[in-house]
Amino acid sequence: MAVMIGDECIACDACREECPNEAIEEGDPIYSVDPDRCTECIGYYDEPTCISVCPVDAISADPDNMESIEELKFKFEQLQKGE
């Protein structure tokens, strides 16, 4: 599943800089996550780095974009082929 950024976002830019898939985009007033690029850091790290660096706990699982580990791994592989 992808993650999502809630209204608590303070637009500090910490999550965007940490995202290895460049799935986080600056928004107005809060940031957003592209679910087509978010692999929850599968292929890079053991857990989503954006969640661990968010100073206000504004990032959580997106219930509208639930994916299995296998689906996230496949998405990671597809993103790697496209780069």
N, CA, C and O atoms as a GROMACS GRO file, in nm:
protein
  332
    1MET      N    1   0.084  -0.117   0.000
    1MET     CA    2   0.000   0.000   0.000
    1MET      C    3   0.088   0.123   0.000
    1MET      O    4   0.200   0.120   0.051
    2ALA      N    5   0.040   0.226  -0.054
    2ALA     CA    6   0.110   0.352  -0.051
    2ALA      C    7   0.082   0.421   0.082
    2ALA      O    8  -0.008   0.381   0.156
    3VAL      N    9   0.158   0.522   0.110
    3VAL     CA   10   0.131   0.602   0.228
    3VAL      C   11   0.061   0.729   0.185
    3VAL      O   12   0.058   0.763   0.066
    4MET      N   13   0.005   0.799   0.282
    4MET     CA   14  -0.060   0.927   0.252
    4MET      C   15  -0.019   1.028   0.357
    4MET      O   16   0.018   0.993   0.469
    5ILE      N   17  -0.025   1.155   0.320
    5ILE     CA   18   0.012   1.263   0.410
    5ILE      C   19  -0.116   1.334   0.451
    5ILE      O   20  -0.195   1.376   0.368
    6GLY      N   21  -0.133   1.347   0.582
    6GLY     CA   22  -0.254   1.407   0.636
    6GLY      C   23  -0.244   1.557   0.654
    6GLY      O   24  -0.142   1.619   0.627
    7ASP      N   25  -0.354   1.614   0.702
    7ASP     CA   26  -0.364   1.758   0.721
    7ASP      C   27  -0.267   1.813   0.824
    7ASP      O   28  -0.246   1.935   0.831
    8GLU      N   29  -0.207   1.726   0.904
    8GLU     CA   30  -0.111   1.771   1.005
    8GLU      C   31   0.021   1.815   0.944
    8GLU      O   32   0.105   1.874   1.013
    9CYS      N   33   0.041   1.789   0.816
    9CYS     CA   34   0.166   1.821   0.746
    9CYS      C   35   0.201   1.968   0.763
    9CYS      O   36   0.116   2.057   0.747
   10ILE      N   37   0.329   1.993   0.796
   10ILE     CA   38   0.376   2.130   0.812
   10ILE      C   39   0.468   2.171   0.696
   10ILE      O   40   0.533   2.275   0.702
   11ALA      N   41   0.472   2.090   0.591
   11ALA     CA   42   0.550   2.118   0.470
   11ALA      C   43   0.697   2.148   0.502
   11ALA      O   44   0.755   2.244   0.452
   12CYS      N   45   0.754   2.063   0.586
   12CYS     CA   46   0.894   2.084   0.628
   12CYS      C   47   0.994   2.031   0.526
   12CYS      O   48   1.112   2.065   0.534
   13ASP      N   49   0.950   1.947   0.432
   13ASP     CA   50   1.033   1.892   0.325
   13ASP      C   51   1.116   1.772   0.367
   13ASP      O   52   1.186   1.715   0.284
   14ALA      N   53   1.109   1.730   0.493
   14ALA     CA   54   1.189   1.617   0.540
   14ALA      C   55   1.153   1.489   0.465
   14ALA      O   56   1.242   1.415   0.424
   15CYS      N   57   1.026   1.462   0.448
   15CYS     CA   58   0.984   1.338   0.382
   15CYS      C   59   1.022   1.336   0.235
   15CYS      O   60   1.066   1.233   0.184
   16ARG      N   61   1.007   1.446   0.169
   16ARG     CA   62   1.036   1.451   0.025
   16ARG      C   63   1.182   1.422  -0.002
   16ARG      O   64   1.215   1.351  -0.098
   17GLU      N   65   1.270   1.474   0.081
   17GLU     CA   66   1.413   1.451   0.063
   17GLU      C   67   1.452   1.306   0.089
   17GLU      O   68   1.550   1.258   0.033
   18GLU      N   69   1.377   1.237   0.173
   18GLU     CA   70   1.409   1.099   0.209
   18GLU      C   71   1.352   0.995   0.113
   18GLU      O   72   1.396   0.880   0.114
   19CYS      N   73   1.256   1.031   0.031
   19CYS     CA   74   1.186   0.934  -0.053
   19CYS      C   75   1.275   0.886  -0.169
   19CYS      O   76   1.309   0.966  -0.256
   20PRO      N   77   1.313   0.758  -0.170
   20PRO     CA   78   1.400   0.708  -0.277
   20PRO      C   79   1.331   0.696  -0.412
   20PRO      O   80   1.398   0.688  -0.515
   21ASN      N   81   1.198   0.696  -0.413
   21ASN     CA   82   1.122   0.684  -0.538
   21ASN      C   83   1.072   0.817  -0.591
   21ASN      O   84   1.003   0.821  -0.693
   22GLU      N   85   1.105   0.924  -0.523
   22GLU     CA   86   1.057   1.057  -0.560
   22GLU      C   87   0.905   1.058  -0.575
   22GLU      O   88   0.850   1.117  -0.668
   23ALA      N   89   0.838   0.992  -0.480
   23ALA     CA   90   0.692   0.980  -0.484
   23ALA      C   91   0.622   1.093  -0.410
   23ALA      O   92   0.500   1.107  -0.420
   24ILE      N   93   0.696   1.174  -0.336
   24ILE     CA   94   0.636   1.281  -0.257
   24ILE      C   95   0.655   1.413  -0.330
   24ILE      O   96   0.766   1.449  -0.370
   25GLU      N   97   0.543   1.483  -0.346
   25GLU     CA   98   0.545   1.610  -0.418
   25GLU      C   99   0.500   1.724  -0.328
   25GLU      O  100   0.415   1.706  -0.241
   26GLU      N  101   0.559   1.837  -0.349
   26GLU     CA  102   0.520   1.955  -0.274
   26GLU      C  103   0.381   1.998  -0.317
   26GLU      O  104   0.352   2.007  -0.437
   27GLY      N  105   0.296   2.024  -0.221
   27GLY     CA  106   0.161   2.067  -0.250
   27GLY      C  107   0.130   2.198  -0.180
   27GLY      O  108   0.214   2.256  -0.112
   28ASP      N  109   0.010   2.243  -0.197
   28ASP     CA  110  -0.031   2.368  -0.135
   28ASP      C  111  -0.160   2.344  -0.058
   28ASP      O  112  -0.264   2.332  -0.123
   29PRO      N  113  -0.161   2.338   0.070
   29PRO     CA  114  -0.051   2.370   0.162
   29PRO      C  115   0.027   2.248   0.208
   29PRO      O  116   0.134   2.264   0.267
   30ILE      N  117  -0.021   2.125   0.184
   30ILE     CA  118   0.051   2.008   0.234
   30ILE      C  119   0.105   1.926   0.117
   30ILE      O  120   0.062   1.941   0.003
   31TYR      N  121   0.199   1.839   0.150
   31TYR     CA  122   0.260   1.753   0.049
   31TYR      C  123   0.166   1.639   0.015
   31TYR      O  124   0.071   1.612   0.089
   32SER      N  125   0.193   1.571  -0.097
   32SER     CA  126   0.112   1.456  -0.136
   32SER      C  127   0.203   1.344  -0.185
   32SER      O  128   0.319   1.366  -0.220
   33VAL      N  129   0.148   1.222  -0.185
   33VAL     CA  130   0.222   1.104  -0.227
   33VAL      C  131   0.160   1.049  -0.355
   33VAL      O  132   0.038   1.031  -0.362
   34ASP      N  133   0.243   1.022  -0.454
   34ASP     CA  134   0.197   0.958  -0.578
   34ASP      C  135   0.192   0.807  -0.551
   34ASP      O  136   0.297   0.744  -0.541
   35PRO      N  137   0.073   0.749  -0.540
   35PRO     CA  138   0.064   0.606  -0.507
   35PRO      C  139   0.123   0.516  -0.615
   35PRO      O  140   0.154   0.400  -0.588
   36ASP      N  141   0.138   0.565  -0.736
   36ASP     CA  142   0.198   0.485  -0.843
   36ASP      C  143   0.350   0.475  -0.827
   36ASP      O  144   0.412   0.387  -0.888
   37ARG      N  145   0.410   0.562  -0.748
   37ARG     CA  146   0.555   0.559  -0.726
   37ARG      C  147   0.593   0.511  -0.587
   37ARG      O  148   0.708   0.474  -0.564
   38CYS      N  149   0.499   0.512  -0.494
   38CYS     CA  150   0.529   0.474  -0.355
   38CYS      C  151   0.533   0.322  -0.341
   38CYS      O  152   0.435   0.254  -0.370
   39THR      N  153   0.647   0.271  -0.296
   39THR     CA  154   0.662   0.128  -0.269
   39THR      C  155   0.681   0.102  -0.120
   39THR      O  156   0.721  -0.007  -0.081
   40GLU      N  157   0.652   0.202  -0.038
   40GLU     CA  158   0.677   0.196   0.107
   40GLU      C  159   0.824   0.162   0.132
   40GLU      O  160   0.857   0.096   0.230
   41CYS      N  161   0.909   0.206   0.043
   41CYS     CA  162   1.054   0.188   0.048
   41CYS      C  163   1.099   0.043   0.029
   41CYS      O  164   1.215   0.011   0.052
   42ILE      N  165   1.007  -0.046  -0.014
   42ILE     CA  166   1.045  -0.183  -0.049
   42ILE      C  167   1.152  -0.173  -0.157
   42ILE      O  168   1.138  -0.098  -0.254
   43GLY      N  169   1.259  -0.248  -0.139
   43GLY     CA  170   1.370  -0.245  -0.233
   43GLY      C  171   1.482  -0.152  -0.188
   43GLY      O  172   1.593  -0.157  -0.241
   44TYR      N  173   1.452  -0.066  -0.092
   44TYR     CA  174   1.551   0.027  -0.040
   44TYR      C  175   1.575   0.009   0.109
   44TYR      O  176   1.688  -0.006   0.153
   45TYR      N  177   1.467   0.012   0.186
   45TYR     CA  178   1.477   0.010   0.332
   45TYR      C  179   1.376  -0.088   0.391
   45TYR      O  180   1.289  -0.139   0.319
   46ASP      N  181   1.387  -0.114   0.520
   46ASP     CA  182   1.296  -0.206   0.589
   46ASP      C  183   1.161  -0.145   0.621
   46ASP      O  184   1.064  -0.217   0.644
   47GLU      N  185   1.154  -0.014   0.623
   47GLU     CA  186   1.029   0.055   0.654
   47GLU      C  187   1.025   0.187   0.578
   47GLU      O  188   1.129   0.236   0.535
   48PRO      N  189   0.908   0.245   0.562
   48PRO     CA  190   0.898   0.373   0.491
   48PRO      C  191   0.976   0.484   0.565
   48PRO      O  192   0.946   0.516   0.680
   49THR      N  193   1.075   0.539   0.499
   49THR     CA  194   1.158   0.641   0.565
   49THR      C  195   1.080   0.770   0.589
   49THR      O  196   1.110   0.842   0.684
   50CYS      N  197   0.982   0.798   0.506
   50CYS     CA  198   0.907   0.922   0.524
   50CYS      C  199   0.836   0.923   0.660
   50CYS      O  200   0.828   1.027   0.726
   51ILE      N  201   0.784   0.808   0.701
   51ILE     CA  202   0.715   0.800   0.830
   51ILE      C  203   0.813   0.825   0.944
   51ILE      O  204   0.780   0.895   1.039
   52SER      N  205   0.932   0.769   0.935
   52SER     CA  206   1.028   0.783   1.044
   52SER      C  207   1.085   0.924   1.056
   52SER      O  208   1.128   0.963   1.165
   53VAL      N  209   1.088   1.002   0.948
   53VAL     CA  210   1.145   1.137   0.956
   53VAL      C  211   1.041   1.247   0.978
   53VAL      O  212   1.078   1.361   1.004
   54CYS      N  213   0.914   1.214   0.968
   54CYS     CA  214   0.809   1.316   0.982
   54CYS      C  215   0.802   1.365   1.127
   54CYS      O  216   0.776   1.286   1.217
   55PRO      N  217   0.826   1.494   1.149
   55PRO     CA  218   0.828   1.545   1.287
   55PRO      C  219   0.690   1.559   1.351
   55PRO      O  220   0.681   1.578   1.472
   56VAL      N  221   0.583   1.551   1.273
   56VAL     CA  222   0.448   1.569   1.329
   56VAL      C  223   0.359   1.446   1.307
   56VAL      O  224   0.237   1.454   1.326
   57ASP      N  225   0.417   1.335   1.268
   57ASP     CA  226   0.341   1.211   1.246
   57ASP      C  227   0.223   1.231   1.152
   57ASP      O  228   0.112   1.186   1.181
   58ALA      N  229   0.246   1.298   1.040
   58ALA     CA  230   0.140   1.327   0.944
   58ALA      C  231   0.126   1.220   0.836
   58ALA      O  232   0.037   1.228   0.752
   59ILE      N  233   0.214   1.119   0.838
   59ILE     CA  234   0.215   1.018   0.731
   59ILE      C  235   0.168   0.884   0.786
   59ILE      O  236   0.212   0.838   0.891
   60SER      N  237   0.077   0.823   0.712
   60SER     CA  238   0.022   0.694   0.753
   60SER      C  239  -0.012   0.612   0.629
   60SER      O  240  -0.001   0.659   0.516
   61ALA      N  241  -0.052   0.488   0.653
   61ALA     CA  242  -0.092   0.401   0.542
   61ALA      C  243  -0.216   0.458   0.475
   61ALA      O  244  -0.304   0.514   0.540
   62ASP      N  245  -0.222   0.445   0.343
   62ASP     CA  246  -0.335   0.494   0.266
   62ASP      C  247  -0.434   0.379   0.245
   62ASP      O  248  -0.405   0.287   0.169
   63PRO      N  249  -0.549   0.384   0.311
   63PRO     CA  250  -0.645   0.273   0.299
   63PRO      C  251  -0.703   0.257   0.158
   63PRO      O  252  -0.760   0.153   0.127
   64ASP      N  253  -0.689   0.359   0.074
   64ASP     CA  254  -0.739   0.350  -0.063
   64ASP      C  255  -0.639   0.287  -0.158
   64ASP      O  256  -0.671   0.264  -0.275
   65ASN      N  257  -0.518   0.259  -0.111
   65ASN     CA  258  -0.414   0.202  -0.195
   65ASN      C  259  -0.344   0.086  -0.124
   65ASN      O  260  -0.224   0.091  -0.099
   66MET      N  261  -0.420  -0.017  -0.093
   66MET     CA  262  -0.366  -0.134  -0.025
   66MET      C  263  -0.298  -0.226  -0.126
   66MET      O  264  -0.356  -0.259  -0.230
   67GLU      N  265  -0.174  -0.267  -0.095
   67GLU     CA  266  -0.098  -0.356  -0.182
   67GLU      C  267  -0.022  -0.456  -0.097
   67GLU      O  268   0.018  -0.426   0.016
   68SER      N  269  -0.003  -0.576  -0.150
   68SER     CA  270   0.075  -0.678  -0.080
   68SER      C  271   0.225  -0.649  -0.098
   68SER      O  272   0.264  -0.566  -0.179
   69ILE      N  273   0.305  -0.718  -0.020
   69ILE     CA  274   0.451  -0.705  -0.032
   69ILE      C  275   0.494  -0.743  -0.174
   69ILE      O  276   0.581  -0.679  -0.232
   70GLU      N  277   0.433  -0.847  -0.229
   70GLU     CA  278   0.468  -0.890  -0.365
   70GLU      C  279   0.436  -0.781  -0.467
   70GLU      O  280   0.513  -0.757  -0.560
   71GLU      N  281   0.321  -0.715  -0.451
   71GLU     CA  282   0.284  -0.607  -0.542
   71GLU      C  283   0.380  -0.489  -0.529
   71GLU      O  284   0.417  -0.428  -0.629
   72LEU      N  285   0.420  -0.458  -0.407
   72LEU     CA  286   0.515  -0.349  -0.386
   72LEU      C  287   0.651  -0.383  -0.446
   72LEU      O  288   0.716  -0.296  -0.505
   73LYS      N  289   0.695  -0.507  -0.432
   73LYS     CA  290   0.822  -0.549  -0.493
   73LYS      C  291   0.814  -0.539  -0.646
   73LYS      O  292   0.910  -0.494  -0.710
   74PHE      N  293   0.701  -0.580  -0.703
   74PHE     CA  294   0.684  -0.571  -0.848
   74PHE      C  295   0.688  -0.425  -0.893
   74PHE      O  296   0.751  -0.392  -0.993
   75LYS      N  297   0.620  -0.338  -0.819
   75LYS     CA  298   0.620  -0.195  -0.853
   75LYS      C  299   0.763  -0.139  -0.846
   75LYS      O  300   0.803  -0.062  -0.933
   76PHE      N  301   0.839  -0.178  -0.743
   76PHE     CA  302   0.978  -0.135  -0.730
   76PHE      C  303   1.058  -0.178  -0.852
   76PHE      O  304   1.133  -0.098  -0.909
   77GLU      N  305   1.042  -0.304  -0.894
   77GLU     CA  306   1.115  -0.355  -1.010
   77GLU      C  307   1.077  -0.278  -1.137
   77GLU      O  308   1.164  -0.247  -1.218
   78GLN      N  309   0.950  -0.248  -1.154
   78GLN     CA  310   0.905  -0.173  -1.270
   78GLN      C  311   0.960  -0.030  -1.271
   78GLN      O  312   0.999   0.022  -1.376
   79LEU      N  313   0.964   0.031  -1.155
   79LEU     CA  314   1.020   0.166  -1.146
   79LEU      C  315   1.169   0.165  -1.179
   79LEU      O  316   1.219   0.256  -1.244
   80GLN      N  317   1.240   0.061  -1.135
   80GLN     CA  318   1.383   0.051  -1.163
   80GLN      C  319   1.409   0.034  -1.313
   80GLN      O  320   1.507   0.088  -1.366
   81LYS      N  321   1.323  -0.039  -1.381
   81LYS     CA  322   1.339  -0.060  -1.525
   81LYS      C  323   1.317   0.070  -1.602
   81LYS      O  324   1.378   0.093  -1.707
   82GLY      N  325   1.230   0.156  -1.549
   82GLY     CA  326   1.195   0.280  -1.618
   82GLY      C  327   1.296   0.392  -1.596
   82GLY      O  328   1.289   0.495  -1.663
   83GLU      N  329   1.389   0.372  -1.505
   83GLU     CA  330   1.487   0.480  -1.476
   83GLU      C  331   1.615   0.462  -1.550
   83GLU      O  332   1.706   0.543  -1.536
   0.00000   0.00000   0.00000
